[in-house]
Amino acid sequence: MFNNNEIEQQVAEFLLQIKAIKLQPNNPFTWASGWKSPIYCDNRVTLSHPSIRTYIRQQLTVIIQEKFGSVGCIAGVATAGIPQGALVAQELGLPFIYVRAKAKEHGTGSLIEGDVPTTTGKRVVVIEDLISTGKSSLQAVDALRTAGYEVAGLAAIFSYGFDVATENFKQASCPFVTLSNYNALIKYAEENQYVIDKDVAILKQWRENPAAWGQVASS
């Protein structure tokens, strides 16, 4: 994964500053999966802040060029990866497509939206806003491969750093990189008094086994 401490810390600072990431160790959130979590991440908030939006766009562009080289197209994952991907595609001067969570139930029934031939735009990089387990991201990767695209890899703003995600991407033979991650975030939050010492311990415990932590927290 991308290992640039300065960028990791800067992105962590931005996400905390604009409350795209919220930390509530003592009042956990409930994710769609049913997991209880002391953290909630909504990177769509970055789109409302032009300077932060620009920084993320530029750094995603750099990371793509450094890690994946020349590509012919950028593909966003619906829904939160669509605006981020479109911004990156504009920065790189590349075509943009996006992958739906499921095919349309009317009209063309499309799963992939856009008009990029696999001859000219065959090699693509997928853009996500956030990686948790990687399931939805890899569904998009699979859809692109089935349609004839060569997926060079995936880039995202933030990752929780779950082992299951790393294993899922490995099994799918899809390299991925992120601008920041959970470890960098907690380090920045602790050093800059976003959380107190006893809450840092809770946040680290959750990261070790989020599913089990949720069962304990709700019992």
N, C-alpha and C positions, 0 to 999 in steps of 0.2 A: 504494500500500500504506500501511497504518497507520504513521504516522511520529511516534511519541511516544518520545523517547529514554529518558525515565525508566522507562517501562513495559518497553521493549525490554531495558534493562539489568537491571531487577529480575527479569524472567522468565529472562534468561540466567543471572543469579546463582543463582536457585532451581534451574534445571535442572542446573547444574554442582555445586551444593552437595549435592544428593541423588543425584547420579550418574545422572540420567535421560539426561544427555549425557556420553559418555566420549570423551576425546581421546587417541589413541594414534598420533601421527605416525610413530613408528618400529616400530610393530607393528600394521599396518593390519587393519581388519575386512574381511570379505567380505560384501557385501550379497547379497540374493536374486537381484539382477540379474546378479551376477558381478563387479560393480565392486569394486575395492579402495578402501577409504576409511579416512582417519585419524580419522573421527568416527562414532560410533554414537549414535542418538537413540531412546529408548524413553519417550515421555511418559506411558505407563501408570503409571510409577513415581510420578507426581504424585498419583495417587489414594490412595496410602498415607500421604500427608502432609496432614492436614486443613487446616492454615493455608495451605499452598501451593495445595491443591485449591480452597479458598475464593477465594483471590486470583485464580486463573485463571478460575474461574467468573464472578466479578464483572467482571473485565476483558473477558472475551468478551461478556458481556451489554452492557457499555458500548459496545464497539466495534460490535456489531450495531445498537444503537439509533442510534449516531452515523452509521454508514455506510450502513445499509440501511433505516432507518425502521421503520414498522409492518409486522409480518409475522404470519401466522396460524398458523405451525407451525415447529418445529425438526426437522431431519432429520440423523441421525447416519450416518456411513459405517462399515460393519463393517470391522474389529471395534473398533479403538481409538477411533473417533469416537463409538461408542455411549454409553459412560458420560459422556464430556465433554458430548455433546449432551443427554443426559437431565438432567444437572445444570443446564445453561443453560436448558433448557425449564422446569424447575422454578422457576428464578430469575425467569423472565419470565412464569410462569403460563400457558404455552402447551402445546398438544398436542405429542407427540413421536412420530416414526416413525423407522425406520432402513432403510437400503438394504443388502442383502446383496451380496457380491462376485459371486454368481451365484444364480439361482433355485433354490429347494429342489427336490430330485430326488424328493421324496415329498410326500404330503399335498396341500396346496393349490398347491404349486409357486410360492409367492410369492417375488417379488424384493424388494418393499417390504413391511415388516412394520409394522403399526399400523392404526388405523382413523380416518383423518382425511379427510372428504370434500373434494374439490377445490373445492367451493363455499364452505365456511367457512374452510378452511385452505389455500387455493390458493397464497398467496404464502409461500414457505419460504426459510429460510437453512440452508445445509448446514454441518455442523460436522465438521472433521477434527482429528486430533491433530498431523499432520505433512504438509508438502508437499515432495515431492522433484521428480519430473517432472510431477506432477499427473494422471497417467494414471488411477489408481484413483478419485481424487476426481471426475474428469470423467465417468467411467463412471456414477457415482452420480447426477451432475447430469443426464446424458442419460436415465437410467432414470426420474427424477422428471418430467422434461419429457414423456417419452413417456406417463407415467401421467396427465398433465394438470395437473401443478403448475407454477407460475411460480417459477423459482429467482431470488431477488433477488441472491444471491451466496453466497460461501463464507467461513467464518472458521476459522482454525486457530491452534494454539499457536505453531508454529515452522515456518520455511521455510529450506531450504538456499539459496534465492535463485538457483536455476539459471535461465539465460536460456530454456531449453527449457520450463520451467514457465510462465513469463510469457507466452511465445508460445502455448502450448497453451491457457491460460485466455483469451487474447485471441481466438484462433480460435474458441473455444467461446462467446464473448460472455458470459463469466461473471466478474464482478469478484470479487477475493478480497483478504482482509486477514489479517495474522498479528500476534500479540502480540510476537513477537521473530523474529530471523533470524540467518543465519550471520555476517554482518558485525558485528552487535551482540555476538554471542557471542564471536567472536575478539577483539574490542576489550576486552571484559570479562576474558576469560581472560588476555590479555597484561598488562593493567594490574594484575591481582590474582594473578600468578605461578602460574596453573594450567598454563602452558606457558612454556618458555624461548624466548629470541629466535630461535634457529636453527629451532626447531619452528614458530614463527609463519610463517616463510617457507614451510615445507612445507605448512602448512594453507592458506595463500593460493594456492600453486601448484595444489593439488588443486581448489580452488574454481574456478579459471580453466578447467580442462578435466578433470573427474573421470574420464571414460572413458579418456582418453589417459594420465593420471597412473597409473591402474590398470595399464595395459599396461606402462609403464615400471617400476612398482614390482614387478611379478611376473616381469619378464624377468631 
